[in-house]
Amino acid sequence: MRWMRDYWMNDELWRYFELDDERFVRRQVELEGPDREANTACSMDEWEDALRDNIGDQYYETYGMVDEWSFTHGDHEDPQPSDKAEFESVWAQARRACEAGSRSRPDPAL
């Protein structure tokens, strides 16, 4: 596994990725705004399980969804290496926020 992070300045969006050896996203976290509110804390394994169990909508409502499958084909501002400890810390914080129902969501009117 490897870990990367990416900051989109115009959107005030931090994105953290856990990647497998082929650089496919296994887990992703997104934190928005100056307060770094959790938007996404999604696991591909969990997402696939939710789809198989016909609860994809519920999973998305709680955790969001990985926005790209492969890190090599995505849109990144300035990807930087991260490490497991940083990722796990951000993951735990974002998961707690998502599970508490405080996941920030894009404005549907936009």
Buried (B, 14 or more C-beta within 10 A) or exposed (E): EBBBBBBBEEEEBBBBBBBEEEBBBBBBBBBBEEEBBBBBBBBBEBBEEBEEEEEBEEBBEBBBEBEBEEBEEBEBEEBEEBEEEEBBEBBEBBBEBBEEEEBBEEEEEE
